[in-house]
Amino acid sequence: MQFTMHAGMGGAHEFHTPLRTNDPAAPERRLIVRSYWGPR
């Protein structure tokens, strides 16, 4: 999976991606990717 951030998108971001599973009790789970861009 690849995320691209263009100029001006500094700062923290959180991306949520739904993932389908073969588990009948939980047919969908969420993948959360947190990105912390900016000066340290």
MMTF fields as JSON, N, C-alpha, C and O atoms, coordinates in Angstrom:
{
  "mmtfVersion": "1.0.0",
  "mmtfProducer": "UNKNOWN",
  "numBonds": 159,
  "numAtoms": 160,
  "numGroups": 40,
  "numChains": 1,
  "numModels": 1,
  "chainsPerModel": [1],
  "groupsPerChain": [40],
  "chainIdList": ["A"],
  "bondAtomList": [4, 2, 8, 6, 12, 10, 16, 14, 20, 18, 24, 22, 28, 26, 32, 30, 36, 34, 40, 38, 44, 42, 48, 46, 52, 50, 56, 54, 60, 58, 64, 62, 68, 66, 72, 70, 76, 74, 80, 78, 84, 82, 88, 86, 92, 90, 96, 94, 100, 98, 104, 102, 108, 106, 112, 110, 116, 114, 120, 118, 124, 122, 128, 126, 132, 130, 136, 134, 140, 138, 144, 142, 148, 146, 152, 150, 156, 154],
  "bondOrderList": [1, 1, 1, 1, 1, 1, 1, 1, 1, 1, 1, 1, 1, 1, 1, 1, 1, 1, 1, 1, 1, 1, 1, 1, 1, 1, 1, 1, 1, 1, 1, 1, 1, 1, 1, 1, 1, 1, 1],
  "groupList": [{"groupName": "MET", "atomNameList": ["N", "CA", "C", "O"], "elementList": ["N", "C", "C", "O"], "formalChargeList": [0, 0, 0, 0], "bondAtomList": [1, 0, 2, 1, 3, 2], "bondOrderList": [1, 1, 2], "singleLetterCode": "M", "chemCompType": "L-PEPTIDE LINKING"}, {"groupName": "GLN", "atomNameList": ["N", "CA", "C", "O"], "elementList": ["N", "C", "C", "O"], "formalChargeList": [0, 0, 0, 0], "bondAtomList": [1, 0, 2, 1, 3, 2], "bondOrderList": [1, 1, 2], "singleLetterCode": "Q", "chemCompType": "L-PEPTIDE LINKING"}, {"groupName": "PHE", "atomNameList": ["N", "CA", "C", "O"], "elementList": ["N", "C", "C", "O"], "formalChargeList": [0, 0, 0, 0], "bondAtomList": [1, 0, 2, 1, 3, 2], "bondOrderList": [1, 1, 2], "singleLetterCode": "F", "chemCompType": "L-PEPTIDE LINKING"}, {"groupName": "THR", "atomNameList": ["N", "CA", "C", "O"], "elementList": ["N", "C", "C", "O"], "formalChargeList": [0, 0, 0, 0], "bondAtomList": [1, 0, 2, 1, 3, 2], "bondOrderList": [1, 1, 2], "singleLetterCode": "T", "chemCompType": "L-PEPTIDE LINKING"}, {"groupName": "HIS", "atomNameList": ["N", "CA", "C", "O"], "elementList": ["N", "C", "C", "O"], "formalChargeList": [0, 0, 0, 0], "bondAtomList": [1, 0, 2, 1, 3, 2], "bondOrderList": [1, 1, 2], "singleLetterCode": "H", "chemCompType": "L-PEPTIDE LINKING"}, {"groupName": "ALA", "atomNameList": ["N", "CA", "C", "O"], "elementList": ["N", "C", "C", "O"], "formalChargeList": [0, 0, 0, 0], "bondAtomList": [1, 0, 2, 1, 3, 2], "bondOrderList": [1, 1, 2], "singleLetterCode": "A", "chemCompType": "L-PEPTIDE LINKING"}, {"groupName": "GLY", "atomNameList": ["N", "CA", "C", "O"], "elementList": ["N", "C", "C", "O"], "formalChargeList": [0, 0, 0, 0], "bondAtomList": [1, 0, 2, 1, 3, 2], "bondOrderList": [1, 1, 2], "singleLetterCode": "G", "chemCompType": "PEPTIDE LINKING"}, {"groupName": "GLU", "atomNameList": ["N", "CA", "C", "O"], "elementList": ["N", "C", "C", "O"], "formalChargeList": [0, 0, 0, 0], "bondAtomList": [1, 0, 2, 1, 3, 2], "bondOrderList": [1, 1, 2], "singleLetterCode": "E", "chemCompType": "L-PEPTIDE LINKING"}, {"groupName": "PRO", "atomNameList": ["N", "CA", "C", "O"], "elementList": ["N", "C", "C", "O"], "formalChargeList": [0, 0, 0, 0], "bondAtomList": [1, 0, 2, 1, 3, 2], "bondOrderList": [1, 1, 2], "singleLetterCode": "P", "chemCompType": "L-PEPTIDE LINKING"}, {"groupName": "LEU", "atomNameList": ["N", "CA", "C", "O"], "elementList": ["N", "C", "C", "O"], "formalChargeList": [0, 0, 0, 0], "bondAtomList": [1, 0, 2, 1, 3, 2], "bondOrderList": [1, 1, 2], "singleLetterCode": "L", "chemCompType": "L-PEPTIDE LINKING"}, {"groupName": "ARG", "atomNameList": ["N", "CA", "C", "O"], "elementList": ["N", "C", "C", "O"], "formalChargeList": [0, 0, 0, 0], "bondAtomList": [1, 0, 2, 1, 3, 2], "bondOrderList": [1, 1, 2], "singleLetterCode": "R", "chemCompType": "L-PEPTIDE LINKING"}, {"groupName": "ASN", "atomNameList": ["N", "CA", "C", "O"], "elementList": ["N", "C", "C", "O"], "formalChargeList": [0, 0, 0, 0], "bondAtomList": [1, 0, 2, 1, 3, 2], "bondOrderList": [1, 1, 2], "singleLetterCode": "N", "chemCompType": "L-PEPTIDE LINKING"}, {"groupName": "ASP", "atomNameList": ["N", "CA", "C", "O"], "elementList": ["N", "C", "C", "O"], "formalChargeList": [0, 0, 0, 0], "bondAtomList": [1, 0, 2, 1, 3, 2], "bondOrderList": [1, 1, 2], "singleLetterCode": "D", "chemCompType": "L-PEPTIDE LINKING"}, {"groupName": "ILE", "atomNameList": ["N", "CA", "C", "O"], "elementList": ["N", "C", "C", "O"], "formalChargeList": [0, 0, 0, 0], "bondAtomList": [1, 0, 2, 1, 3, 2], "bondOrderList": [1, 1, 2], "singleLetterCode": "I", "chemCompType": "L-PEPTIDE LINKING"}, {"groupName": "VAL", "atomNameList": ["N", "CA", "C", "O"], "elementList": ["N", "C", "C", "O"], "formalChargeList": [0, 0, 0, 0], "bondAtomList": [1, 0, 2, 1, 3, 2], "bondOrderList": [1, 1, 2], "singleLetterCode": "V", "chemCompType": "L-PEPTIDE LINKING"}, {"groupName": "SER", "atomNameList": ["N", "CA", "C", "O"], "elementList": ["N", "C", "C", "O"], "formalChargeList": [0, 0, 0, 0], "bondAtomList": [1, 0, 2, 1, 3, 2], "bondOrderList": [1, 1, 2], "singleLetterCode": "S", "chemCompType": "L-PEPTIDE LINKING"}, {"groupName": "TYR", "atomNameList": ["N", "CA", "C", "O"], "elementList": ["N", "C", "C", "O"], "formalChargeList": [0, 0, 0, 0], "bondAtomList": [1, 0, 2, 1, 3, 2], "bondOrderList": [1, 1, 2], "singleLetterCode": "Y", "chemCompType": "L-PEPTIDE LINKING"}, {"groupName": "TRP", "atomNameList": ["N", "CA", "C", "O"], "elementList": ["N", "C", "C", "O"], "formalChargeList": [0, 0, 0, 0], "bondAtomList": [1, 0, 2, 1, 3, 2], "bondOrderList": [1, 1, 2], "singleLetterCode": "W", "chemCompType": "L-PEPTIDE LINKING"}],
  "groupTypeList": [0, 1, 2, 3, 0, 4, 5, 6, 0, 6, 6, 5, 4, 7, 2, 4, 3, 8, 9, 10, 3, 11, 12, 8, 5, 5, 8, 7, 10, 10, 9, 13, 14, 10, 15, 16, 17, 6, 8, 10],
  "groupIdList": [1, 2, 3, 4, 5, 6, 7, 8, 9, 10, 11, 12, 13, 14, 15, 16, 17, 18, 19, 20, 21, 22, 23, 24, 25, 26, 27, 28, 29, 30, 31, 32, 33, 34, 35, 36, 37, 38, 39, 40],
  "secStructList": [7, 7, 7, 7, 7, 7, 6, 6, 7, 7, 3, 3, 3, 3, 3, 3, 3, 3, 3, 3, 7, 1, 7, 6, 6, 7, 1, 3, 3, 3, 3, 3, 3, 3, 3, 3, 3, 1, 7, 7],
  "xCoordList": [0.847, 0.0, 0.901, 1.91, 0.537, 1.354, 0.463, -0.612, 0.926, 0.224, 1.135, 2.342, 0.569, 1.331, 0.719, -0.495, 1.576, 1.112, 1.774, 2.998, 0.967, 1.511, 1.906, 1.598, 2.587, 3.047, 1.872, 0.79, 2.088, 1.046, 0.243, -0.649, 0.54, -0.2, 0.602, 0.495, 1.403, 2.198, 1.319, 0.127, 1.901, 1.153, 0.673, 0.905, 0.003, -0.468, -1.677, -2.542, -1.719, -2.853, -3.183, -2.327, -4.418, -4.849, -5.672, -6.679, -5.239, -5.909, -6.606, -5.993, -7.876, -8.653, -8.954, -9.514, -8.574, -8.804, -9.583, -9.106, -10.772, -11.533, -10.913, -10.532, -10.819, -10.291, -11.351, -11.894, -11.647, -12.604, -11.887, -10.727, -12.571, -12.009, -12.913, -14.008, -12.447, -13.271, -13.873, -14.35, -13.852, -14.414, -15.871, -16.134, -16.842, -18.251, -18.613, -19.545, -17.889, -18.174, -17.672, -18.192, -16.675, -16.118, -15.76, -14.585, -16.754, -16.492, -15.64, -15.11, -15.51, -14.686, -13.941, -14.502, -12.668, -11.839, -11.269, -11.282, -10.771, -10.231, -8.731, -8.275, -7.981, -6.554, -6.383, -6.87, -5.696, -5.471, -3.974, -3.143, -3.652, -2.271, -2.173, -2.897, -1.272, -1.071, 0.259, 1.275, 0.234, 1.413, 1.687, 0.807, 2.903, 3.301, 4.38, 5.564, 3.963, 4.876, 5.119, 4.221, 6.323, 6.627, 7.941, 8.578, 8.362, 9.647, 9.602, 8.56, 10.753, 10.863, 11.645, 11.849],
  "yCoordList": [-1.158, 0.0, 1.232, 1.274, 2.208, 3.415, 4.639, 4.72, 5.584, 6.847, 7.957, 7.928, 8.922, 10.059, 11.331, 11.53, 12.182, 13.46, 14.569, 14.62, 15.445, 16.535, 17.71, 17.733, 18.677, 19.861, 20.549, 20.668, 20.994, 21.673, 20.746, 21.203, 19.454, 18.499, 18.106, 16.975, 19.028, 18.728, 18.465, 18.773, 17.905, 17.627, 16.191, 15.403, 15.877, 14.503, 14.188, 15.036, 12.944, 12.454, 11.047, 10.336, 10.656, 9.305, 8.763, 9.357, 7.634, 7.011, 5.743, 4.922, 5.573, 4.39, 3.596, 4.126, 2.321, 1.456, 0.226, -0.517, -0.006, -1.199, -2.458, -2.462, -3.521, -4.793, -5.868, -6.034, -6.596, -7.7, -8.927, -9.172, -9.693, -10.921, -12.095, -11.907, -13.296, -14.483, -14.951, -16.081, -14.096, -14.39, -13.935, -12.736, -14.875, -14.488, -13.569, -12.772, -13.676, -12.837, -11.404, -10.473, -11.234, -9.896, -9.822, -9.927, -9.643, -9.668, -8.506, -8.565, -7.462, -6.326, -5.783, -5.644, -5.479, -4.824, -3.573, -3.416, -2.689, -1.426, -1.357, -1.576, -1.049, -0.799, 0.702, 1.48, 1.11, 2.535, 2.811, 2.18, 3.766, 4.186, 5.631, 6.497, 5.886, 7.257, 7.766, 7.073, 8.971, 9.587, 10.911, 11.764, 11.058, 12.284, 12.985, 12.669, 13.931, 14.662, 16.05, 16.661, 16.52, 17.878, 17.956, 16.933, 19.159, 19.334, 18.717, 18.667, 18.258, 17.66, 18.564, 18.24],
  "zCoordList": [0.0, 0.0, 0.0, 0.704, -0.777, -0.873, -0.731, -1.327, 0.065, 0.235, -0.257, -0.016, -0.938, -1.417, -0.853, -0.9, -0.323, 0.219, -0.584, -0.695, -1.136, -1.943, -1.054, 0.137, -1.645, -0.911, -0.221, -0.795, 0.994, 1.748, 2.641, 3.355, 2.616, 3.455, 4.688, 5.161, 5.214, 6.398, 7.598, 7.588, 8.616, 9.838, 9.884, 8.968, 10.967, 11.192, 10.316, 10.096, 9.819, 9.04, 9.502, 10.027, 9.305, 9.647, 8.485, 8.098, 7.932, 6.8, 7.28, 7.963, 6.931, 7.306, 6.037, 5.077, 6.048, 4.89, 5.342, 6.199, 4.786, 5.167, 4.549, 3.379, 5.351, 4.888, 5.062, 6.154, 3.998, 4.09, 4.633, 4.299, 5.465, 6.024, 5.664, 5.135, 5.951, 5.763, 7.088, 7.191, 8.084, 9.407, 9.441, 9.352, 9.57, 9.582, 10.755, 10.653, 11.852, 13.022, 12.827, 13.441, 11.984, 11.718, 10.233, 9.882, 9.355, 7.914, 7.405, 6.296, 8.203, 7.793, 8.995, 10.082, 8.787, 9.81, 9.181, 7.96, 10.016, 9.512, 9.783, 10.905, 8.737, 8.863, 9.031, 8.211, 10.086, 10.348, 10.2, 10.853, 9.331, 9.118, 9.57, 9.077, 10.512, 11.003, 10.476, 10.53, 9.974, 9.373, 10.1, 10.222, 10.57, 11.267, 10.448, 10.566, 9.625, 8.766, 9.357, 9.935, 9.203, 9.628, 10.341, 10.591, 10.675, 11.357, 12.754, 13.408, 13.174, 14.516, 15.421, 16.591]
}
